[in-house]
Structure formats: structure tokens, C-alpha cells
Amino acid sequence: MADSCFLPTIADAMDLVDAATAVGGGAGAAELPTLEIDASRMPSIASNIQAAQDSGLPSVLNREVDPAAIAANRSAACAGFCGTGSPDEYPFASTQQGGAGSRVAGVPLSEQYIQGGVISQFYKRFAIGAGDPFRVIVTGLEGGR
């Protein structure tokens, strides 16, 4: 159980957020800040996000900042979850697209801690506010991603 209690440091989160960069060279959607989910650090979460996107769920999300809405999204997404591990939902509960209809998979709690730090630092670093759009991509998955 000790492995599932790993808490990343701010430096760990910032190392992962360094991969999150503004992409593109023109105006509009091409310049969206991009959150990279690194499969080498979060393999189960990366697989869940990639499967969600492959099934048609969006890669461009809008941040939700209202704590009540975030809690409602998490509750709606995870209702009835009875798998093993900690429930991971995509789109994230902290987005307007989160909630019912999200893909949910059980993942190690240690990955949840890493992801929470990465997303939090990403929001801060790129000043992602209420309703602001950003892109989510997965890197490092076997099979060429």
C-alpha cells in the first residue's frame, strides 16, 4: 500500500508541466495551451484518456472553476463505479465537459496524485481560468503515441 501513497513534490509536477506548451503559430485554436499526459509517469491514466479520446470524447476542454460544479461532475461521472483502484474520469471533473458520459477507469492512487499536481500546475502556469479552452494529448503510449 505504501506505493499508492506516493505524493509528488511541486518539482515533480513542474517537470511534467514543462511538457505542456502552447502549440501552433497562428491565431485561434492552434495556440491553445496543451496539457501533455506522460504515459511513462501515468500509464493507466494515459491509457484511459487515450481510449476516451479514441471513442470520440473531446481533446479540447474548457476549465470549470466552481467547486460545486466540479463536485457534481465527479459524482455524476463516478456514480456506480465498482472497479478496482481509484476512479479516473475523462473529461476531467474540473472541466465543463466532465460529468455524466465521461469514461471512468480504475487507476493506481499514486497516478491520481501525480495527475492532480500536473493539472493544478498546468492551470496556474498557463493562467487557465473559468471557461478557458485547452488541449489534452497523451504522449509515450506504446503503439506510436
C-alpha positions as CSV (number, residue, x, y, z in Angstrom):
1,M,0.0,0.0,0.0
2,A,3.0,2.3,0.5
3,D,3.4,2.6,-3.3
4,S,-0.2,4.0,-3.6
5,C,0.6,6.8,-1.1
6,F,3.3,8.5,-3.2
7,L,2.9,12.2,-3.1
8,P,4.7,14.1,-5.8
9,T,6.6,17.2,-4.9
10,I,6.0,20.5,-6.7
11,A,9.2,19.9,-8.6
12,D,7.8,16.6,-9.8
13,A,4.7,18.3,-11.1
14,M,6.6,21.1,-12.7
15,D,8.9,18.6,-14.5
16,L,5.7,17.1,-16.1
17,V,4.2,20.5,-16.7
18,D,7.3,21.6,-18.6
19,A,5.9,19.4,-21.4
20,A,2.7,21.4,-21.5
21,T,3.3,24.2,-24.0
22,A,1.4,26.5,-26.3
23,V,1.2,24.9,-29.7
24,G,0.9,26.3,-33.2
25,G,1.9,29.6,-34.8
26,G,-1.3,31.2,-35.8
27,A,-4.3,32.8,-34.1
28,G,-7.1,30.8,-32.6
29,A,-7.3,27.1,-31.7
30,A,-3.8,26.4,-32.8
31,E,-2.5,28.4,-29.9
32,L,-4.3,26.6,-27.2
33,P,-2.2,25.6,-24.2
34,T,-1.6,21.9,-24.4
35,L,-1.6,19.6,-21.4
36,E,0.6,16.5,-22.1
37,I,-0.2,13.4,-20.1
38,D,3.0,11.4,-20.0
39,A,2.4,7.6,-20.1
40,S,5.8,7.0,-18.6
41,R,4.7,8.5,-15.3
42,M,0.9,7.9,-15.5
43,P,0.4,4.8,-17.7
44,S,-3.1,3.9,-16.5
45,I,-4.4,7.4,-16.7
46,A,-2.8,7.9,-20.1
47,S,-4.5,4.8,-21.4
48,N,-7.8,5.9,-20.1
49,I,-7.6,9.4,-21.6
50,Q,-6.4,8.0,-25.0
51,A,-9.3,5.4,-25.0
52,A,-11.7,8.2,-24.2
53,Q,-10.5,10.4,-27.0
54,D,-10.4,7.5,-29.4
55,S,-14.1,6.9,-28.6
56,G,-15.0,10.4,-29.6
57,L,-14.7,12.3,-26.3
58,P,-13.1,15.8,-26.9
59,S,-9.4,16.6,-26.7
60,V,-10.2,20.3,-26.3
61,L,-11.7,21.0,-22.9
62,N,-12.9,24.2,-21.0
63,R,-12.0,24.7,-17.4
64,E,-14.6,24.7,-14.7
65,V,-13.8,26.6,-11.5
66,D,-17.0,26.4,-9.5
67,P,-16.3,23.8,-6.7
68,A,-19.9,22.7,-6.6
69,A,-20.0,22.1,-10.3
70,I,-16.7,20.2,-10.1
71,A,-18.1,18.0,-7.2
72,A,-21.2,17.4,-9.3
73,N,-19.2,16.4,-12.3
74,R,-17.1,14.0,-10.3
75,S,-20.2,12.5,-8.7
76,A,-22.0,12.1,-12.0
77,A,-19.0,10.6,-13.7
78,C,-18.1,8.1,-11.0
79,A,-21.7,7.1,-10.0
80,G,-21.8,3.3,-9.9
81,F,-18.0,2.9,-10.3
82,C,-17.2,-0.5,-8.8
83,G,-13.9,-1.4,-10.4
84,T,-10.6,-1.8,-8.6
85,G,-8.3,1.2,-8.0
86,S,-9.2,4.8,-7.8
87,P,-11.7,6.1,-10.3
88,D,-10.2,8.3,-13.0
89,E,-12.6,10.2,-15.2
90,Y,-12.1,11.9,-18.6
91,P,-13.0,14.5,-19.4
92,F,-11.7,15.8,-16.1
93,A,-14.2,16.8,-13.4
94,S,-12.6,20.2,-13.4
95,T,-13.8,20.9,-16.9
96,Q,-17.2,21.9,-18.3
97,Q,-17.2,18.7,-20.4
98,G,-16.8,16.5,-17.2
99,G,-19.6,14.6,-15.6
100,A,-22.1,12.2,-16.9
101,G,-20.8,10.5,-20.1
102,S,-17.2,10.6,-19.0
103,R,-15.1,7.5,-19.4
104,V,-14.1,6.1,-16.0
105,A,-11.4,3.5,-15.2
106,G,-9.8,2.3,-12.1
107,V,-6.2,3.5,-11.8
108,P,-3.5,3.4,-9.1
109,L,-4.0,6.1,-6.5
110,S,-0.3,7.2,-6.9
111,E,-1.1,8.2,-10.5
112,Q,-4.1,10.2,-9.3
113,Y,-1.8,12.2,-7.0
114,I,0.7,12.9,-9.9
115,Q,-2.1,13.9,-12.3
116,G,-3.7,16.2,-9.7
117,G,-0.4,18.0,-9.3
118,V,0.2,18.2,-13.0
119,I,-3.2,19.6,-13.8
120,S,-3.1,22.1,-11.0
121,Q,0.3,23.4,-12.0
122,F,-0.8,23.5,-15.7
123,Y,-3.8,25.6,-14.8
124,K,-1.6,28.0,-12.8
125,R,1.3,28.1,-15.3
126,F,-0.9,29.0,-18.2
127,A,-3.5,31.0,-16.3
128,I,-6.3,28.8,-17.4
129,G,-9.4,30.5,-15.9
130,A,-13.2,29.8,-16.0
131,G,-14.3,28.6,-19.4
132,D,-10.8,28.9,-20.9
133,P,-10.1,26.2,-23.5
134,F,-7.0,23.9,-23.5
135,R,-6.0,20.8,-25.4
136,V,-5.1,17.4,-23.8
137,I,-2.8,15.0,-25.5
138,V,-1.2,11.7,-24.4
139,T,2.5,11.0,-25.1
140,G,4.6,7.9,-24.6
141,L,2.0,5.2,-25.1
142,E,3.2,2.0,-26.9
143,G,2.0,1.9,-30.4
144,G,3.4,5.2,-31.5
145,R,1.6,7.8,-29.4
